[in-house]
Amino acid sequence: MVKNRIFCFCLLIICFTATRAQTKVDLLNQLFDSLNNAKEYNGTVLVADSGNVIFRGAYGYADFDHQVPMNLQTGFEIASVSKQFTAMAIMQLHSQGKLNYSDTITKYLPDLPYKNVTINDLIHHCSGITDFLGWTKSQLQIQSDVCTNQDVEKALGKLAPTTLFDPGSAYGYSNTNYLLLANIVSKISGLSFPDYLQKNIFDPAHMRNSSIPRYNYSRFKPGEYAHNYLWDPVTSGYQPFSLLALRDYYHFMSGTYGHAGIQSTVMDLYKWIQAIGDNTLVPASIFAAAMQPFLSKDGKDTIGYDGLAYTFGWLYAPKKNPLNTFLWHNGGIAGYRSFIVYYPNRNRTIIMLQNTDRTAVEEAIMPSILQILNGEKDFDWPYVAELPKAIKVDANYLQQLAGLYVKQGEPKIKMRIMTKNGRLYAKYMDQIPFEVYANAKDRFFYLAVKAQLQFSQENGKYTAVTLLQNGLQIRMVKRP
């Protein structure tokens, strides 16, 4: 998902001067070899310039436990990079005259309560519809251990009956938007969304190792794929996501798609870019019309953030020099990370896929890659600072912290503290639970966001917790 969470990375910049004897390929090899040797890159990478692949590589392990090495055909969950495929499906149906971007979504999904939300609003994240990620089995009122698109659509009327703002008036990133777009594609085409993508995008683009797989509710078919890992400050190493998660929310959401859910490889994602450039999937005029800034309905603001326009599953960055205009998106879920950048006027593509959550962040590597591609003499090498470590705390002590904490005077603001296998987890409001780690006996930190929890005692018992984040302090009192 695009920057929904705040990560804290400290970069050590080392200046490197290229010699004339070193080619761009030499320097890219040197960059990624160095990152891999420092255990700061674990995944695959592809760089193409002027329509030619000049560099590709696979680093580290797809499976740490069995030391299975990465290769260029290793499959990854690409998370929010999946959104651009959903948007392409909408473009195709628009090109065929089967929908208009200005159609209200209730034309196709009549049971939804959002009468003024249009397909355009979903595409550009300006619908104001609440993000469903974080909703639980009990909230959705389902019996299955796996949630589906239909479950979410059915629950919206009860869990999010109104929009957070006037549709079309502002930007608000929500995975629900693209889940509903997938449902619209299925409704119009008469195909399941996975089957639609297979028939109309993956097959025409010759993406033979891409799909929305379903194998016993797993994201992946048996065989060659990257397992997902999280950094564990307690053991100072990477551990399988399924071992660290309080409950495997990734498994619970494995029946949903549109916003995420595609498994692909670095080679297949380059075929995707080639299919866009060759107009294999939609006419050039349809894609060009889609890749434009979308204005709020008062015409004053571009829908997006940080000066970038969000449009059809891409962040669009127009530049004065058209050669420097680019499209990009990233994704992250449960340790998987994906990153794709496309410069259409240079026919330049950079794709990075990783299966570890705390190795070098792709946005930090990008400047070095661009400096190399642009032939600069001096360029910077990114390096991620020392990974956080936690102190060990007795499991019986952690039990004393467990319970429900509520903000006085505002009972809707609450946090549940839970323990499992000697670990501490915090669930704030309706968010999914995150593990927290001790840097002091009564002070814990998050990895998922830049925040801490401070527990306080009264008469020898823990009675309150304070959430410290972005300069704010929210004190919550423990319920008896």
Number of C-alpha atoms within 10 A of each C-alpha: 22 15 10 11 11 11 15 12 16 14 15 12 12 11 11 11 11 17 10 7 7 11 14 18 15 13 17 21 15 13 18 22 17 16 21 18 11 13 14 22 27 25 29 28 23 21 23 19 15 13 15 11 14 14 16 19 18 25 22 21 21 28 18 16 10 8 10 15 16 22 20 17 16 24 29 29 33 29 25 28 28 26 30 21 22 27 24 22 25 23 23 20 17 15 16 11 9 13 19 16 16 11 15 18 24 17 14 16 16 11 14 17 17 22 14 15 23 21 24 21 27 28 25 30 27 30 29 25 26 20 16 21 15 15 18 17 15 8 12 18 10 14 9 9 14 17 21 18 18 13 16 19 18 14 18 21 14 11 14 15 14 16 15 14 15 15 24 24 20 23 22 22 23 23 22 25 26 27 25 24 25 27 21 22 25 18 14 12 14 11 14 14 22 18 15 18 23 19 13 14 23 22 14 15 22 14 20 15 17 22 22 24 17 14 9 8 15 14 22 22 16 8 8 16 23 25 24 24 25 23 22 21 19 15 12 12 12 17 18 19 21 17 12 18 17 20 14 13 20 16 16 18 22 21 21 19 27 29 26 27 27 25 22 23 26 30 21 21 23 22 17 21 20 16 19 18 18 13 14 14 21 21 15 14 10 16 19 9 9 15 19 16 20 21 18 19 15 9 9 9 15 19 24 23 12 5 12 17 24 27 23 25 24 26 23 22 18 18 10 7 8 12 14 13 16 20 21 21 21 24 22 25 18 21 20 23 27 26 22 24 20 21 19 19 14 16 16 20 25 24 23 26 30 34 31 28 22 24 23 24 20 19 11 17 19 16 15 20 20 13 15 22 19 10 12 12 12 13 19 19 20 25 21 19 14 9 14 15 16 17 13 16 18 10 14 10 12 19 16 13 23 17 18 19 23 21 18 13 7 9 10 11 16 21 24 17 24 20 19 15 9 13 20 23 21 22 17 16 14 16 14 16 21 21 22 22 26 21 17 13 15 17 16 20 21 17 21 14 14 14 18 20 22 17 19 17 12 8 6 7 10 17 19 20 26 20 18 16 13 7 6 10 14 14 21 22 20 21 10 7
